[in-house]
């Protein structure tokens, strides 16, 4: 259902009423923004000196290093989570019961524990001096479990005939998985996989808590080590670093949506899943995992399609 | 076992803290999420734009950044000295509201077209259509993703522990700084989180069964 179904084409009275609401709504939003800005500038957070610190070469270098550090952790975690995801998905689909149980147990355990708890335990327990690796390992384990579920849903969405035809041609189990099922699963799930990578990128900010010098940690260090007008420039630093984060994540999200639209245009193969985040759907416990993973995809369908065709999404990101 | 018994009062406080910050921010997220979903399908363009901007911005912001914003920026705007618990629930609630909004919106999309058309032909206004006809029917499809969103919220509440809210991550940090072995601590904290998340998914399973209708 597109939004326009919910209300009639406005007549003269309704047009006036909608305009009144529009003006009131805009005024409220602008008013709130104005209050925020006034309050901040009253306290001197918007003074030019506060923003001047970003002209210093040292601080710029710090931020550049931090972006690199964030991307480094993200890169390792992305590769790690994808590799682990494929392994776990294959293990969970295995014909051997012990392997399946182990994989299921691993996935369900780490998906239902907060990522921060895992990262912190890895950091304190094993990699105290290597916070980047602690962060990357924690991220890989958690996101690997999520990616495994995404891939499993993808493999299950490949039509039965594909697998049967491959076996009929005399392919081995490994061949069937590696050359027939996985490629189609990856293609179908690519938007979801990339959306999960956006989540991975966002979660690198947890490095803040284990003191890995990524963007947020650098923001805190900059803000607490610089004094301008007798104050710490927290507001300006958070705004600048926040903008960098949001820009990086939005670029990657846009990529996911682009792939999704491209997949929808294609007439061959199975349909592409919506660029929804399975982690927004979070950990699903126990036996209902498969069902809920299916739900995520189904729920994503109408929303994503609506955003693409109904035009009421206005670039509002993927459905679900 | 020893770890838990030695520090049981702190563990209990942490558990209560996790449950209460989850409950408070769930309330914030549900109310805000439904309202913003209403904005996103409303006939008033600026409200639609606002809803879209809200969702896009919050979905692409790391939660830790939001916690930093609430810790350092929000007290400057409102008034200094707000408690970490209030600020933490604000950050969590706002962050989750964007996901709730998207779930509700795709729930609205699954209600059959004829329902809204019938409501309109009876002369119902937009808010009546949404409130009386569409949202009640959307509830059924929204429940499963909502359960997952709330479980994610529970897990995300761990970050609040790093911003001096008393909850389970704080306990883990405290004990590991006291020099206890991390493995048993990790297991106990995981068990506590599992208890909360299982309760949530149990509640939602009951709700789903209650709302199930034969079609």
Interface residues (C-beta under 8 A of the other chain):
Chain A: X1 X2 X3 X5 X6 X7 X8 X10 X14 X18 X21 X22 X25 X26 X29 X35 X36 X39 X40 X43 X45 X109 X112 X113 X114 X115 X116 X117 X120 X121 X124 X125 X198 X202 X203 X204 X205 X206 X208 X209 X216 X219 X220 X223 X234 X235 X238 X241 X242 X245 X246 X249 X250 X253 X277 X279 X280 X281 X282 X283 X284 X285 X286 X288 X292 X295 X296 X299 X300 X302 X303 X306 X312 X313 X314 X315 X316 X317 X319 X320
Chain B: X40 X41 X42 X43 X44 X45 X46 X47 X48 X49 X50 X51 X52 X55 X56 X57 X59 X60 X61 X62 X63 X64 X65 X68 X69 X72 X73 X76 X77 X78 X99 X102 X103 X105 X106 X107 X108 X109 X110 X111 X112 X113 X116 X117 X120 X125 X126 X129 X130 X134 X141 X144 X145 X147 X148 X149 X151 X152 X153 X154 X155 X156 X157 X158 X159 X161 X162 X168 X169 X172 X173 X176 X182 X183 X185 X186 X189 X190 X193 X194 X197 X198 X201 X205
